[in-house]
């Protein structure tokens, strides 16, 4: 792989600490969600993953849309990241809900979303070890 960019972030004290990027643009207090016995006062890793995946997938959709000469600039992507038990450990599952702009035919939209799923770095990183469901709304 030819590196185009490297993001660097440091987290301290796990789910009850802070996450800070090397450039200081992201500096968040972390806390476990109430559902996991935490205070819910801060952001949690699943929310960060969901935000990153949604943004990245939206960008990938833009790339394939431009290549196909289809305007998807008003598309919205919502990532739902589920944390669950798996054996003695934990696992993630993702649902990507893609809201396409009006006027895009269903077959065209599905094709673009599936192509974006092949292009998106998050999709490529999770493929084969995190179930990802694509839902077009």
PyMOL commands that set and color helices and strands:
alter all, ss='L'
color gray80, all
select helices_A, chain A and resi 14-16+34-36+45-68+106-119+121-126
alter helices_A, ss='H'
color red, helices_A
select strands_A, chain A and resi 9-12+18-21+27-29+76-86+89-99+131-136
alter strands_A, ss='S'
color yellow, strands_A
deselect
rebuild
show_as cartoon
